[in-house]
Protein backbone atom coordinates (compact mmCIF):
# COMPACT_ATOMS: atom_id res chain seq x y z
CA UNK A 1 0.00 0.00 0.00
CA UNK A 2 1.42 3.38 -1.00
CA UNK A 3 1.74 6.29 1.41
CA UNK A 4 -1.13 8.18 -0.26
CA UNK A 5 -3.38 5.12 -0.06
CA UNK A 6 -2.51 4.69 3.62
CA UNK A 7 -3.33 8.32 4.37
CA UNK A 8 -6.67 8.14 2.51
CA UNK A 9 -7.58 4.97 4.38
CA UNK A 10 -6.53 6.35 7.78
CA UNK A 11 -8.50 9.58 7.28
CA UNK A 12 -11.68 7.85 6.07
CA UNK A 13 -14.78 8.61 8.17
CA UNK A 14 -15.32 6.07 10.94
CA UNK A 15 -11.63 5.23 11.31
CA UNK A 16 -10.11 5.60 14.81
CA UNK A 17 -6.90 6.88 13.18
CA UNK A 18 -8.83 9.83 11.79
CA UNK A 19 -10.22 10.76 15.21
CA UNK A 20 -6.79 10.51 16.84
CA UNK A 21 -5.09 12.54 14.10
CA UNK A 22 -7.67 15.34 14.21
CA UNK A 23 -7.72 15.43 18.03
CA UNK A 24 -3.93 15.50 18.25
CA UNK A 25 -3.66 18.23 15.61
CA UNK A 26 -6.26 20.47 17.21
CA UNK A 27 -4.91 19.83 20.70
CA UNK A 28 -1.37 20.70 19.66
CA UNK A 29 -2.29 23.95 17.95
CA UNK A 30 -4.53 24.97 20.86
CA UNK A 31 -1.51 24.87 23.16
CA UNK A 32 -0.23 27.91 21.27
CA UNK A 33 -1.41 31.29 22.58
CA UNK A 34 -2.08 33.39 19.45
CA UNK A 35 -1.94 36.60 21.51
CA UNK A 36 1.79 36.07 22.06
CA UNK A 37 2.67 35.52 18.38
CA UNK A 38 4.43 38.00 16.11
CA UNK A 39 2.91 38.87 12.73
CA UNK A 40 4.68 36.12 10.74
CA UNK A 41 4.05 33.52 13.43
CA UNK A 42 0.39 34.51 13.62
CA UNK A 43 0.02 34.08 9.86
CA UNK A 44 1.55 30.60 10.07
CA UNK A 45 -0.74 29.76 13.02
CA UNK A 46 -3.85 30.81 11.09
CA UNK A 47 -2.73 28.95 7.97
CA UNK A 48 -2.16 25.76 9.95
CA UNK A 49 -5.60 26.01 11.55
CA UNK A 50 -7.16 26.59 8.13
CA UNK A 51 -5.29 23.57 6.76
CA UNK A 52 -6.60 21.31 9.54
CA UNK A 53 -10.14 22.51 8.79
CA UNK A 54 -9.70 21.91 5.05
CA UNK A 55 -8.37 18.39 5.62
CA UNK A 56 -11.27 17.60 7.96
CA UNK A 57 -13.87 18.80 5.45
CA UNK A 58 -12.24 17.15 2.42
CA UNK A 59 -12.10 13.73 4.06
CA UNK A 60 -15.59 13.84 5.61
CA UNK A 61 -17.63 14.26 2.43
CA UNK A 62 -19.76 11.52 0.78
CA UNK A 63 -17.58 9.06 -1.19
CA UNK A 64 -19.12 10.00 -4.56
CA UNK A 65 -18.19 13.68 -4.19
CA UNK A 66 -16.13 14.78 -7.18
CA UNK A 67 -12.55 15.95 -6.61
CA UNK A 68 -13.49 19.45 -7.81
CA UNK A 69 -16.38 19.74 -5.35
CA UNK A 70 -14.24 18.30 -2.57
CA UNK A 71 -11.51 20.88 -3.24
CA UNK A 72 -14.03 23.72 -3.45
CA UNK A 73 -15.65 22.85 -0.11
CA UNK A 74 -12.28 22.46 1.58
CA UNK A 75 -11.14 25.82 0.18
CA UNK A 76 -14.31 27.56 1.37
CA UNK A 77 -13.85 26.09 4.83
CA UNK A 78 -10.23 27.20 5.01
CA UNK A 79 -11.19 30.67 3.78
CA UNK A 80 -13.87 30.97 6.44
CA UNK A 81 -11.35 30.07 9.15
CA UNK A 82 -8.89 32.69 7.88
CA UNK A 83 -11.60 35.34 7.61
CA UNK A 84 -12.98 34.70 11.08
CA UNK A 85 -9.58 34.32 12.74
CA UNK A 86 -9.62 37.73 14.53
CA UNK A 87 -13.00 36.95 16.11
CA UNK A 88 -11.88 33.44 17.07
CA UNK A 89 -8.67 34.71 18.65
CA UNK A 90 -10.55 37.36 20.63
CA UNK A 91 -12.90 34.69 21.99
CA UNK A 92 -9.89 32.46 22.74
CA UNK A 93 -8.25 35.22 24.78
CA UNK A 94 -11.48 35.89 26.69
CA UNK A 95 -11.89 32.19 27.47
CA UNK A 96 -8.27 31.92 28.62
CA UNK A 97 -8.68 34.89 31.00
CA UNK A 98 -11.88 33.38 32.36
CA UNK A 99 -10.13 30.09 33.14
CA UNK A 100 -7.23 31.92 34.80
CA UNK A 101 -9.63 33.88 37.04
CA UNK A 102 -11.17 30.58 38.13
CA UNK A 103 -7.81 29.32 39.32
CA UNK A 104 -6.82 27.13 36.36
CA UNK A 105 -3.00 27.15 36.47
CA UNK A 106 -2.48 26.16 32.83
CA UNK A 107 -5.43 27.42 30.80
CA UNK A 108 -3.84 26.59 27.42
CA UNK A 109 -3.44 22.94 28.45
CA UNK A 110 -7.04 22.87 29.67
CA UNK A 111 -8.24 24.34 26.37
CA UNK A 112 -6.17 21.85 24.38
CA UNK A 113 -7.56 18.89 26.34
CA UNK A 114 -11.11 20.20 25.95
CA UNK A 115 -10.66 20.73 22.21
CA UNK A 116 -9.23 17.26 21.68
CA UNK A 117 -12.05 15.75 23.76
CA UNK A 118 -14.66 17.55 21.65
CA UNK A 119 -13.10 16.19 18.45
CA UNK A 120 -13.04 12.65 19.83
CA UNK A 121 -16.65 12.99 20.99
CA UNK A 122 -17.76 14.18 17.55
CA UNK A 123 -15.94 11.32 15.80
CA UNK A 124 -17.03 8.60 18.26
CA UNK A 125 -20.55 8.04 16.82
CA UNK A 126 -19.10 7.30 13.38
CA UNK A 127 -16.53 4.88 14.82
CA UNK A 128 -19.16 3.06 16.88
CA UNK A 129 -21.57 2.91 13.94
CA UNK A 130 -18.92 1.34 11.74
CA UNK A 131 -18.01 -1.25 14.38
CA UNK A 132 -21.67 -2.00 15.05
CA UNK A 133 -22.25 -2.46 11.32
CA UNK A 134 -19.39 -4.93 11.06
CA UNK A 135 -20.77 -6.98 13.97
CA UNK A 136 -24.34 -7.04 12.68
CA UNK A 137 -23.43 -7.77 9.08
CA UNK A 138 -24.24 -4.33 7.68
CA UNK A 139 -20.63 -3.43 6.96
CA UNK A 140 -17.20 -4.87 6.59
CA UNK A 141 -14.72 -5.83 9.20
CA UNK A 142 -11.39 -4.06 8.77
CA UNK A 143 -9.56 -7.07 10.14
CA UNK A 144 -11.33 -9.71 8.08
CA UNK A 145 -8.62 -11.68 6.33
CA UNK A 146 -7.44 -15.08 5.27
CA UNK A 147 -8.54 -17.72 7.76
CA UNK A 148 -10.48 -15.24 9.93
CA UNK A 149 -14.18 -14.73 10.51
CA UNK A 150 -15.87 -12.92 7.66
CA UNK A 151 -18.43 -10.24 8.27
CA UNK A 152 -19.59 -8.80 5.00
CA UNK A 153 -22.95 -7.19 4.88
CA UNK A 154 -25.90 -7.42 2.55
CA UNK A 155 -25.09 -5.60 -0.65
CA UNK A 156 -27.29 -4.86 -3.59
CA UNK A 157 -26.47 -7.31 -6.35
CA UNK A 158 -26.24 -4.53 -8.90
CA UNK A 159 -24.85 -1.88 -6.57
CA UNK A 160 -28.11 0.09 -6.86
CA UNK A 161 -30.60 0.48 -4.03
CA UNK A 162 -34.03 2.08 -3.76
CA UNK A 163 -34.31 5.83 -3.50
CA UNK A 164 -33.36 7.08 -0.06
CA UNK A 165 -30.81 4.36 0.70
CA UNK A 166 -27.62 5.48 2.41
CA UNK A 167 -24.37 4.08 1.11
CA UNK A 168 -21.16 3.77 3.05
CA UNK A 169 -17.68 2.67 2.12
CA UNK A 170 -15.99 0.01 4.22
CA UNK A 171 -12.64 -1.71 4.05
CA UNK A 172 -12.50 -4.44 1.45
CA UNK A 173 -11.85 -7.58 3.55
CA UNK A 174 -8.27 -8.79 3.31
CA UNK A 175 -9.52 -12.23 2.24
CA UNK A 176 -11.43 -10.77 -0.71
CA UNK A 177 -8.46 -8.59 -1.66
CA UNK A 178 -6.12 -11.61 -1.62
CA UNK A 179 -8.58 -13.68 -3.66
CA UNK A 180 -8.87 -10.96 -6.32
CA UNK A 181 -5.08 -10.60 -6.43
CA UNK A 182 -4.76 -14.35 -6.95
CA UNK A 183 -7.26 -14.30 -9.83
CA UNK A 184 -5.44 -11.41 -11.51
CA UNK A 185 -2.02 -13.01 -11.06
CA UNK A 186 -3.25 -16.32 -12.49
CA UNK A 187 -4.37 -14.63 -15.70
CA UNK A 188 -2.22 -13.49 -18.59
CA UNK A 189 -4.96 -11.07 -19.67
CA UNK A 190 -3.69 -7.58 -20.57
CA UNK A 191 -6.44 -6.11 -18.39
CA UNK A 192 -5.05 -7.81 -15.27
CA UNK A 193 -2.34 -5.17 -14.83
CA UNK A 194 -4.82 -2.28 -14.77
CA UNK A 195 -7.11 -4.12 -12.36
CA UNK A 196 -4.19 -4.97 -10.07
CA UNK A 197 -3.26 -1.27 -9.98
CA UNK A 198 -6.82 -0.47 -8.85
CA UNK A 199 -6.85 -3.09 -6.11
CA UNK A 200 -4.89 -1.00 -3.62
CA UNK A 201 -7.60 1.69 -3.72
CA UNK A 202 -10.53 -0.75 -3.69
CA UNK A 203 -13.12 -0.58 -0.91
CA UNK A 204 -16.48 -2.25 -0.34
CA UNK A 205 -19.64 -0.32 -1.19
CA UNK A 206 -22.32 -1.14 1.40
CA UNK A 207 -26.02 -0.28 1.40
CA UNK A 208 -26.98 0.05 5.06
CA UNK A 209 -30.27 -1.26 6.38
CA UNK A 210 -31.48 -2.67 3.06
CA UNK A 211 -32.07 -6.43 2.66
CA UNK A 212 -30.22 -7.77 -0.33
CA UNK A 213 -28.05 -10.51 -1.73
CA UNK A 214 -25.43 -11.95 0.55
CA UNK A 215 -23.46 -13.43 -2.35
CA UNK A 216 -22.08 -10.17 -3.77
CA UNK A 217 -19.33 -7.83 -2.64
CA UNK A 218 -19.70 -4.51 -4.44
CA UNK A 219 -16.41 -2.72 -5.03
CA UNK A 220 -15.63 0.99 -5.21
CA UNK A 221 -12.28 2.27 -6.53
CA UNK A 222 -11.05 5.50 -4.94
CA UNK A 223 -9.85 8.19 -7.35
CA UNK A 224 -11.40 6.21 -10.19
CA UNK A 225 -10.92 9.15 -12.57
CA UNK A 226 -7.13 8.71 -12.31
CA UNK A 227 -7.05 4.90 -12.30
CA UNK A 228 -5.93 2.89 -15.36
CA UNK A 229 -8.90 1.18 -17.04
CA UNK A 230 -9.17 -2.44 -18.02
CA UNK A 231 -10.04 -3.27 -21.62
CA UNK A 232 -12.67 -4.34 -22.50
CA UNK A 233 -14.43 -1.98 -20.12
CA UNK A 234 -17.33 -4.37 -19.50
CA UNK A 235 -16.38 -7.97 -18.80
CA UNK A 236 -16.61 -10.98 -16.57
CA UNK A 237 -12.98 -11.66 -15.78
CA UNK A 238 -12.01 -15.00 -17.37
CA UNK A 239 -10.49 -16.50 -14.20
CA UNK A 240 -12.62 -18.21 -11.56
CA UNK A 241 -11.64 -19.16 -8.01
CA UNK A 242 -13.05 -22.35 -6.52
CA UNK A 243 -12.84 -23.68 -2.98
CA UNK A 244 -14.71 -26.05 -0.67
CA UNK A 245 -16.83 -24.43 2.02
CA UNK A 246 -15.82 -26.08 5.32
CA UNK A 247 -19.26 -25.37 6.81
CA UNK A 248 -21.48 -26.90 4.11
CA UNK A 249 -18.96 -29.11 2.32
CA UNK A 250 -20.09 -27.70 -1.03
CA UNK A 251 -17.89 -26.22 -3.72
CA UNK A 252 -18.09 -22.44 -4.03
CA UNK A 253 -17.23 -20.55 -7.19
CA UNK A 254 -16.07 -16.92 -7.12
CA UNK A 255 -16.26 -14.62 -10.14
CA UNK A 256 -14.97 -11.10 -10.70
CA UNK A 257 -16.87 -8.52 -12.75
CA UNK A 258 -15.52 -5.36 -14.36
CA UNK A 259 -17.64 -2.32 -15.26
CA UNK A 260 -16.43 0.82 -17.01
CA UNK A 261 -12.93 -0.62 -16.83
CA UNK A 262 -12.99 -0.75 -13.01
CA UNK A 263 -13.29 -3.50 -10.41
CA UNK A 264 -17.03 -3.75 -9.77
CA UNK A 265 -18.22 -6.95 -8.07
CA UNK A 266 -17.07 -10.21 -6.57
CA UNK A 267 -19.79 -12.87 -6.66
CA UNK A 268 -20.17 -16.26 -5.00
CA UNK A 269 -21.94 -19.24 -6.56
CA UNK A 270 -22.56 -22.83 -5.58
CA UNK A 271 -21.08 -25.36 -8.00
CA UNK A 272 -17.79 -25.81 -9.82
CA UNK A 273 -16.04 -24.25 -12.76
CA UNK A 274 -16.72 -27.45 -14.68
CA UNK A 275 -20.45 -27.13 -14.06
CA UNK A 276 -20.41 -23.59 -15.41
CA UNK A 277 -18.45 -24.60 -18.51
CA UNK A 278 -20.90 -27.39 -19.26
CA UNK A 279 -23.85 -25.07 -18.81
CA UNK A 280 -25.08 -26.88 -15.68
CA UNK A 281 -27.52 -24.55 -13.89
CA UNK A 282 -28.14 -26.75 -10.87
CA UNK A 283 -25.62 -24.88 -8.76
CA UNK A 284 -27.08 -21.51 -9.69
CA UNK A 285 -30.61 -22.72 -8.99
CA UNK A 286 -29.56 -23.96 -5.55
CA UNK A 287 -27.78 -20.69 -4.87
CA UNK A 288 -30.81 -18.63 -5.79
CA UNK A 289 -33.16 -20.69 -3.63
CA UNK A 290 -30.79 -20.75 -0.66
CA UNK A 291 -29.82 -17.04 -0.81
CA UNK A 292 -26.14 -17.91 -0.79
CA UNK A 293 -23.87 -16.61 1.93
CA UNK A 294 -20.14 -16.11 2.09
CA UNK A 295 -18.61 -18.88 4.19
CA UNK A 296 -17.71 -18.29 7.81
CA UNK A 297 -14.01 -18.14 6.91
CA UNK A 298 -12.06 -17.00 3.90
CA UNK A 299 -10.01 -19.81 2.38
CA UNK A 300 -6.25 -19.59 2.29
CA UNK A 301 -4.88 -19.29 -1.24
CA UNK A 302 -3.50 -22.83 -0.91
CA UNK A 303 -7.11 -24.02 -0.64
CA UNK A 304 -8.24 -22.19 -3.79
CA UNK A 305 -8.22 -23.63 -7.31
CA UNK A 306 -7.92 -20.97 -9.99
CA UNK A 307 -9.22 -21.80 -13.47
CA UNK A 308 -9.00 -19.96 -16.76
CA UNK A 309 -12.30 -20.11 -18.60
CA UNK A 310 -12.04 -22.07 -21.82
CA UNK A 311 -13.19 -21.08 -25.29
CA UNK A 312 -14.10 -24.72 -26.00
CA UNK A 313 -17.75 -25.44 -26.98
CA UNK A 314 -19.98 -26.63 -24.17
CA UNK A 315 -21.05 -29.60 -26.36
CA UNK A 316 -17.95 -30.93 -28.12
CA UNK A 317 -19.87 -33.65 -29.98
CA UNK A 318 -22.29 -31.12 -31.47
CA UNK A 319 -19.38 -28.91 -32.48
CA UNK A 320 -17.64 -31.79 -34.29
CA UNK A 321 -20.84 -32.71 -36.13
CA UNK A 322 -21.35 -29.08 -37.14
CA UNK A 323 -17.82 -28.87 -38.57
CA UNK A 324 -18.30 -32.13 -40.51
CA UNK A 325 -21.58 -30.90 -41.95
CA UNK A 326 -20.00 -27.62 -43.04
CA UNK A 327 -17.30 -29.49 -44.96
CA UNK A 328 -19.72 -31.79 -46.77
MIVO-843107 format. One line per field, with one value per residue (C-alpha): residue in one letter; x, y, z. Coordinates in Angstrom, 1 decimal, always signed. Each point is the difference from the previous one (the first is absolute). Layout:
BEGIN
aa <- A:...
X <- X:...
Y <- Y:...
Z <- Z:...
//
This chain:
BEGIN
aa <- X:X:X:X:X:X:X:X:X:X:X:X:X:X:X:X:X:X:X:X:X:X:X:X:X:X:X:X:X:X:X:X:X:X:X:X:X:X:X:X:X:X:X:X:X:X:X:X:X:X:X:X:X:X:X:X:X:X:X:X:X:X:X:X:X:X:X:X:X:X:X:X:X:X:X:X:X:X:X:X:X:X:X:X:X:X:X:X:X:X:X:X:X:X:X:X:X:X:X:X:X:X:X:X:X:X:X:X:X:X:X:X:X:X:X:X:X:X:X:X:X:X:X:X:X:X:X:X:X:X:X:X:X:X:X:X:X:X:X:X:X:X:X:X:X:X:X:X:X:X:X:X:X:X:X:X:X:X:X:X:X:X:X:X:X:X:X:X:X:X:X:X:X:X:X:X:X:X:X:X:X:X:X:X:X:X:X:X:X:X:X:X:X:X:X:X:X:X:X:X:X:X:X:X:X:X:X:X:X:X:X:X:X:X:X:X:X:X:X:X:X:X:X:X:X:X:X:X:X:X:X:X:X:X:X:X:X:X:X:X:X:X:X:X:X:X:X:X:X:X:X:X:X:X:X:X:X:X:X:X:X:X:X:X:X:X:X:X:X:X:X:X:X:X:X:X:X:X:X:X:X:X:X:X:X:X:X:X:X:X:X:X:X:X:X:X:X:X:X:X:X:X:X:X:X:X:X:X:X:X:X:X:X:X:X:X:X:X:X:X:X:X:X:X:X:X:X:X
X <- +0.0:+1.4:+0.3:-2.8:-2.3:+0.9:-0.8:-3.4:-0.9:+1.1:-2.0:-3.2:-3.1:-0.5:+3.7:+1.5:+3.2:-1.9:-1.4:+3.4:+1.7:-2.6:+0.0:+3.8:+0.2:-2.6:+1.4:+3.5:-0.9:-2.2:+3.0:+1.3:-1.2:-0.7:+0.2:+3.7:+0.9:+1.7:-1.5:+1.8:-0.7:-3.6:-0.4:+1.5:-2.2:-3.1:+1.1:+0.5:-3.4:-1.6:+1.9:-1.3:-3.5:+0.4:+1.3:-2.9:-2.6:+1.7:+0.1:-3.5:-2.0:-2.2:+2.2:-1.5:+0.9:+2.1:+3.6:-1.0:-2.9:+2.2:+2.7:-2.5:-1.7:+3.4:+1.2:-3.2:+0.5:+3.6:-1.0:-2.7:+2.6:+2.4:-2.7:-1.4:+3.4:+0.0:-3.4:+1.1:+3.2:-1.9:-2.3:+3.0:+1.7:-3.3:-0.4:+3.6:-0.4:-3.2:+1.8:+2.9:-2.4:-1.6:+3.4:+1.0:+3.8:+0.5:-2.9:+1.6:+0.4:-3.6:-1.2:+2.0:-1.4:-3.5:+0.4:+1.5:-2.8:-2.7:+1.6:+0.1:-3.7:-1.1:+1.9:-1.1:-3.5:+1.4:+2.6:-2.7:-2.4:+2.7:+0.9:-3.7:-0.6:+2.9:-1.4:-3.5:+0.9:-0.8:+3.6:+3.4:+2.5:+3.3:+1.8:-1.7:+2.7:+1.2:-1.1:-2.0:-3.7:-1.7:-2.5:-1.2:-3.3:-3.0:+0.8:-2.2:+0.8:+0.3:+1.3:-3.2:-2.5:-3.4:-0.3:+0.9:+2.6:+3.2:+3.2:+3.2:+3.5:+1.7:+3.4:+0.1:+0.7:+3.5:-1.2:-1.9:+2.9:+2.4:-2.5:-0.3:+3.8:+0.3:-2.5:+1.9:+3.4:-1.2:-1.2:+2.2:-2.8:+1.3:-2.7:+1.4:+2.7:-2.5:-2.3:+2.9:+0.9:-3.5:-0.1:+2.0:-2.7:-2.9:-2.6:-3.4:-3.1:-2.7:-3.7:-1.0:-3.3:-1.2:-0.6:+1.9:+2.1:+2.7:+1.9:+1.4:+2.8:-0.4:+3.3:+0.8:+3.3:+1.2:+1.2:-1.5:+0.5:+3.8:+0.1:+1.1:-3.0:-0.3:-0.8:-2.7:-1.7:-2.9:+0.9:-0.2:+3.6:+1.0:+1.5:-2.1:+1.0:-1.4:+0.2:-1.9:-2.1:+1.0:-3.5:-2.2:+2.5:-1.1:+2.2:-0.2:+0.9:+1.1:-0.2:+1.3:-1.9:+1.4:-2.1:+1.2:+3.5:-0.1:-0.3:-3.7:-1.2:+1.1:-2.7:-0.4:-1.7:-0.7:+1.5:+3.3:+1.8:-0.7:-3.8:+0.1:+1.9:-2.4:-2.9:-1.3:-2.4:-0.6:+2.5:-1.5:-3.5:+1.0:+1.8:-3.0:-2.4:+2.4:+1.0:+3.7:+2.2:+3.8:+1.5:+0.9:+3.7:+1.9:+2.1:+3.8:+1.3:+1.4:-3.6:-1.1:+0.0:+0.3:-1.3:+0.2:-3.3:+0.3:-1.2:-0.9:-3.6:-2.3:-1.0:+3.1:-2.0:-2.4:+2.9:+1.8:-3.2:-0.5:+3.5:-0.5:-3.3:+1.6:+2.7:-2.4
Y <- +0.0:+3.4:+2.9:+1.9:-3.1:-0.4:+3.6:-0.2:-3.1:+1.3:+3.3:-1.7:+0.7:-2.5:-0.9:+0.4:+1.3:+2.9:+1.0:-0.3:+2.0:+2.8:+0.1:+0.1:+2.7:+2.3:-0.7:+0.9:+3.2:+1.1:-0.1:+3.0:+3.4:+2.1:+3.2:-0.5:-0.6:+2.5:+0.9:-2.8:-2.6:+1.0:-0.4:-3.5:-0.8:+1.0:-1.8:-3.2:+0.2:+0.6:-3.0:-2.3:+1.2:-0.6:-3.5:-0.8:+1.2:-1.6:-3.5:+0.1:+0.5:-2.8:-2.4:+0.9:+3.7:+1.1:+1.2:+3.5:+0.2:-1.4:+2.6:+2.8:-0.8:-0.4:+3.3:+1.8:-1.5:+1.1:+3.5:+0.3:-0.9:+2.6:+2.6:-0.6:-0.4:+3.4:-0.8:-3.5:+1.3:+2.7:-2.7:-2.2:+2.7:+0.7:-3.7:-0.3:+3.0:-1.5:-3.3:+1.8:+2.0:-3.3:-1.3:-2.2:+0.0:-0.9:+1.2:-0.8:-3.7:+0.0:+1.4:-2.5:-2.9:+1.3:+0.5:-3.4:-1.6:+1.9:-1.4:-3.6:+0.4:+1.2:-2.9:-2.7:-0.6:-0.7:-2.4:-1.8:-0.2:-1.6:-2.5:-0.8:-0.5:-2.4:-2.1:+0.0:-0.8:+3.5:+0.9:-1.5:-0.9:+1.7:-3.0:-2.6:-2.0:-3.4:-2.6:+2.5:+0.5:+1.8:+2.7:+1.4:+1.6:-0.2:+1.8:+0.7:-2.4:+2.8:+2.6:+2.0:+0.4:+1.6:+3.7:+1.3:-2.7:+1.1:-1.4:-0.3:-1.1:-2.7:-1.7:-2.7:-3.2:-1.2:-3.4:+1.4:+2.2:-3.0:-2.1:+2.7:+0.4:-3.8:+0.1:+2.9:-1.6:-3.3:+1.7:+1.1:+2.4:+3.5:+1.5:-1.7:+2.6:+2.9:-1.8:-0.9:+3.7:+0.8:-2.6:+2.1:+2.7:-2.5:+0.2:-1.7:+2.0:-0.8:+0.8:+0.4:-1.4:-1.4:-3.7:-1.4:-2.7:-1.4:-1.5:+3.2:+2.4:+3.3:+1.8:+3.7:+1.3:+3.2:+2.7:-2.0:+2.9:-0.4:-3.8:-2.0:-1.7:-3.6:-0.9:-1.0:+2.3:-2.4:-3.6:-3.0:-0.7:-3.3:-1.5:-1.7:-1.0:-3.2:-1.3:-2.3:+1.6:-1.7:+0.7:-1.5:-2.2:+1.4:+1.5:+3.8:+1.8:+3.7:+2.3:+3.5:+2.6:+3.1:+3.1:+3.1:-1.4:-0.2:-2.7:-0.3:-3.1:-3.3:-2.7:-3.4:-2.9:-3.6:-2.6:-0.4:+1.5:-3.2:+0.4:+3.5:-1.0:-2.8:+2.3:-1.8:+2.4:-2.3:+1.9:+3.4:-1.2:-1.3:+3.3:+2.1:-2.1:-0.1:+3.8:-0.9:+1.3:+0.5:-2.8:+0.6:+0.2:+1.1:-2.8:+0.2:+0.3:-3.5:-1.2:+1.8:-1.4:+2.6:-0.8:+1.8:-0.1:-2.0:+1.0:-3.6:-0.7:-1.2:-3.0:-1.3:-2.8:+2.6:+2.2:-2.9:-0.9:+3.6:+0.2:-3.2:+1.2:+3.3:-1.9:-2.3
Z <- +0.0:-1.0:+2.4:-1.7:+0.2:+3.7:+0.8:-1.9:+1.9:+3.4:-0.5:-1.2:+2.1:+2.7:+0.4:+3.5:-1.6:-1.4:+3.4:+1.6:-2.7:+0.1:+3.8:+0.3:-2.7:+1.6:+3.5:-1.0:-1.8:+3.0:+2.3:-1.9:+1.3:-3.2:+2.1:+0.6:-3.7:-2.3:-3.4:-2.0:+2.7:+0.2:-3.7:+0.2:+2.9:-1.9:-3.1:+2.0:+1.6:-3.5:-1.3:+2.7:-0.7:-3.7:+0.5:+2.4:-2.6:-3.0:+1.7:+1.5:-3.2:-1.6:-2.0:-3.4:+0.4:-3.0:+0.6:-1.2:+2.5:+2.7:-0.6:-0.2:+3.3:+1.7:-1.4:+1.2:+3.4:+0.2:-1.2:+2.6:+2.7:-1.2:-0.3:+3.5:+1.6:+1.8:+1.6:+1.0:+1.5:+2.0:+1.4:+0.7:+2.1:+1.9:+0.8:+1.1:+2.4:+1.4:+0.7:+1.7:+2.2:+1.1:+1.2:-2.9:+0.1:-3.7:-2.0:-3.4:+1.1:+1.2:-3.3:-2.0:+1.9:-0.3:-3.8:-0.5:+2.1:-2.2:-3.2:+1.4:+1.2:-3.5:-1.7:+2.5:-1.5:-3.4:+1.4:+2.1:-3.0:-2.2:+2.7:+0.7:-3.8:-0.2:+2.9:-1.3:-3.6:-1.4:-0.7:-0.4:+2.6:-0.4:+1.3:-2.0:-1.8:-1.0:+2.5:+2.1:+0.6:-2.8:+0.6:-3.3:-0.1:-2.3:-3.3:-2.9:-2.7:-2.6:+2.3:-0.3:+2.9:+0.2:+0.3:+3.4:+0.8:+1.7:-1.3:+2.0:-1.0:+2.1:-0.2:-2.5:+2.0:-0.2:-1.1:-2.9:-1.0:+0.1:-2.1:-2.6:-0.1:-0.6:-2.8:-1.7:+0.4:-1.4:-3.2:-2.9:-1.1:-0.9:+2.2:+3.1:+0.5:+0.0:+2.4:+2.3:+0.1:+1.1:+2.8:+2.5:-0.1:+0.0:+2.8:+0.6:-0.9:+2.6:+0.0:+3.7:+1.3:-3.3:-0.4:-3.0:-1.4:+2.2:-2.8:-1.5:+1.2:-1.8:-0.6:-0.2:-1.3:+1.6:-2.4:-2.9:-2.4:+0.3:+0.0:-3.1:-1.6:-1.0:-3.6:-0.9:+2.4:+0.6:+0.7:+2.2:+0.8:-1.6:+3.2:+2.6:+3.6:+1.5:+3.5:+2.3:+2.7:+3.3:+1.5:-2.7:-1.8:-3.3:-2.7:-0.3:-3.2:+0.1:-3.0:-0.6:-2.0:-1.7:-0.9:-1.7:+0.2:+3.8:+2.6:+0.6:+1.7:+1.5:-0.1:+1.7:-1.6:+1.0:-2.4:-1.8:-3.0:-1.9:+0.6:-1.3:-3.1:-0.8:+0.5:+3.1:+1.8:+3.0:+2.1:-0.9:+0.7:+3.4:+0.7:-0.9:+2.2:+2.9:-0.1:+0.0:+2.7:+0.2:+2.1:+3.6:-0.9:-3.0:-1.5:-0.1:-3.5:+0.3:+0.3:-3.2:-3.5:-2.7:-3.5:-3.3:-1.8:-3.2:-3.5:-0.7:-1.0:+2.8:-2.2:-1.7:-1.9:-1.5:-1.0:-1.8:-1.8:-1.0:-1.5:-1.9:-1.5:-1.0:-2.0:-1.8
//
